[in-house]
Structure formats: C-alpha cells, structure tokens
Amino acid sequence: MTFPADRGLAWPVDHPPLVTVGDPMRPDPARLAALIGESITTGWFSNGGPLHFRLEQALTGLAGAEQLDLVSSGTMALMMALRLGNLPEGAEVITPALSFAATAQAIAWCGFRPVFADISPDTLTLCPRAVAAAISPRTAAILPVHFLDVPCDVAALGDIARRHGLWLAYDAAQAFGLTLDGQPIGVHGDASAFSLHATKVLHTGEGGFVVTNGAEASARLRRLRNFGLEAGRMTGPGTNGKLSEAQAALGLALLPDLAAEIAARQALRALYDAALGSVPGITLHRGGGGASAGLTTYALRAAPALRARIHQALAQGRILARNHFPLLCGPGTRWPEVPIITAHRQPIAPQVAPEVLCLPFHGRVAAEDAQRIAAIIRRVVAEGHPA
Ligand SMILES: *Cc1c(COP(=O)(O)O)cnc(C)c1O
C-alpha cells in the first residue's frame, strides 16, 4: 500500500512525508466545539444562519470587498461568477491553458465552451495579447486566473473586456489576501471567485465566496445559490450553492489564528527567498512591482530535468513538493484536440508546465526544515554544475 501518489512518486504508507507541500490550518478544538454548540442550540444548520452571517461579515472586511457572498466551494464560486454574466448557452469563455482543473471544468459545467489562451512567460497568468487573438463572434467572457500567487495584468485584461463588451470574472481561488498597488485583488473585473478549500490559506474544509461590486449583483448571486428562489418563487436559474453552519463554524474558529498563519508564511517566504535567490538554474516565481507577497504557494521554476531531480531528492528526504498544475487542454486531457491560442511563435504554457515546482508552504514548516529543503535544492543544482 502506498501513500497518495504524486505524479510518479509513491510514498510507502509506513513512511509518510515529514514535510508536506500544504498543511491546513487546524482550529482550536474548544473554540470549534463552542461554535458548533451554538448551531445545536439555535437549530440553524444551513440556509444562511447566524454563523454564516458572521463569517460573511468578517470576510467582507478582510477581503476589502464591496459585496461578498459565501458559497459551497471555490468551483461553485467560479460557476456563480460566470452565471452572473448572463452569457448565452454555448458561449465561448477565454481562460488560461495552465491552471487548476476547476477553472475549465466550471466553464464547461455551466454549458459554456472554454477557449484556451496562452500565458505570459514572466507572470504565468493569462496573456492579454493571446486573449485578443482568441476573441471570436461567440466570445462572451474572459476567466483569467491569479495564478501561483501572482496577479493577472488586470489593466490590460480590463481594457480588452471593456472594448469588446465581455464579462470579466477572475478565478481568485488562490488569491486570498493578495493585494495589487495597495488594493485588494477582488476589486478587479465584474466578479472574483475565491476558494475556502483546506488547501488554501483560510478555509472551511470546503467552501468559497464571490466578490462583486454592487448590491444588485449580490442579490442575484444569493438567488443563484438558493435554487433561483426569490420570496419563495423560482424566478430564474439556480442551484444549491450554500455553505453550511458547520463549515462557517470552521472558518470562524480559524479566524483568530489567521494573522499568525499569515506571518508564518511571510517569514517562510523570506527564508526561501534568501536561501534560494542566487541558485543558478532556478527562478523564484513572484509578482512584480505592486503585488503583495502571496500566501498560498511558493513556486520555483527549473528546466524539466533539473526540476525532476529536485523533486526526487526532496522525496528521498521525505519532503513532498508538488506540481499540481498540468495543462488543461491537449493530449491526455478532457480537451485533447483543443489548441492553445498564443501570441508567440510557440505556446508558452506547455514549456512552462514541466518547469514549475511548489515547495512546502504553510505555517507548520519549521525554519530548520525550510533550511534543509533549500540545502537539498542547492546540493542537487551543484551536482548538476560541477565546478
Ligand atoms: C483551489 C482552486 C480552485 C477550486 O477551488 P475549490 O474550493 O477546491 O473548488 C479553482 N481554481 C484554482 C486556480 C484553484 O487553485
């Protein structure tokens, strides 16, 4: 029997990794029990109860959002953010070829058609020039992704959306706490979808939220997540996209620990940056100019052969690093025949996908473990470049 495998690396079950790529925040048991106790006392278990209300209020402040509505997952948030645009059935939605699977699946699950555009070679986010090249008479929306803790080129994408009258929804599932030029990332576009999954910095086990820019959008979103009901009558499209009270309790129980988790991640990022910043053959992936340091992933890039050697050496040290972001179209995917529309001679996304490696990044990585990780990486690189 093996531990859940990571792309070719299997872990013996009696020999699990000592340091994993992610590790969810864990609530204080007494605090969580008290909140669950409230739910039992009041008899509210779902349908926007008191805990749901409190979490929504707290997150609205934290996210600097005008309107914020909780939903049952980040994927549900993506579908809601798209549905808010009233796109026609079968409409084309332009999205990056490199992201987590949920981005493209959400488009298709809504009955729209994903059109895969290339990424920019530096930010690894959706390339505005590729988006411009991908626009057809059937294009109705753009769904860019703030990816690997780096914000999209929001100015250029916003400009394209405006000029072509396209709905602009952002996949901000990985972007909790990210700011750009001092502004929370969720202010951009028509809607932004965030995830509260356990792999993200703040979580409710499963969960998510949508940030919109007005009471009207928020009211429509509440109908969408509640079967399309308005005052008891089914007035439009809808589904069950609600977050339960038990999930809200988990989020509320974690909130007092969030500042410490963020501080620990920032310290870890600084430690990795210092230890790996000048290693030849390795590029640390980070946002430019006005972007804040991300809180969700710590990614580096290396040529595929070097990346594979680093991945293997870390596994031998019982450290689980990971690349969980394969291409979303092309051979072996749900969209095997769909091309990547690019503004370059060759698409960038297929070159970059085998270069990305995410290092352990969470508040439970001890400084000595991070130093050990950096030392292993430096050793592997040195072995490849004998002096
Ligand atoms: C995590 C993630 C999602 C999905 O969020 P869930 O809450 O797991 O549904 C979507 N897009 C991206 C880019 C993600 O990283």
The ligand as a Gaussian input file, in Angstrom:
#p B3LYP/6-31G(d) Opt

LIG

0 1
 C       -8.296000      25.598000      -5.485000
 C       -8.615000      26.165000      -6.812000
 C       -9.914000      26.111000      -7.348000
 C      -11.015000      25.271000      -6.758000
 O      -11.439000      25.593000      -5.508000
 P      -12.301000      24.514000      -4.701000
 O      -12.691000      25.268000      -3.475000
 O      -11.408000      23.345000      -4.420000
 O      -13.480000      24.138000      -5.524000
 C      -10.158000      26.760000      -8.543000
 N       -9.189000      27.408000      -9.218000
 C       -7.930000      27.466000      -8.757000
 C       -6.903000      28.215000      -9.537000
 C       -7.584000      26.821000      -7.550000
 O       -6.319000      26.855000      -7.126000

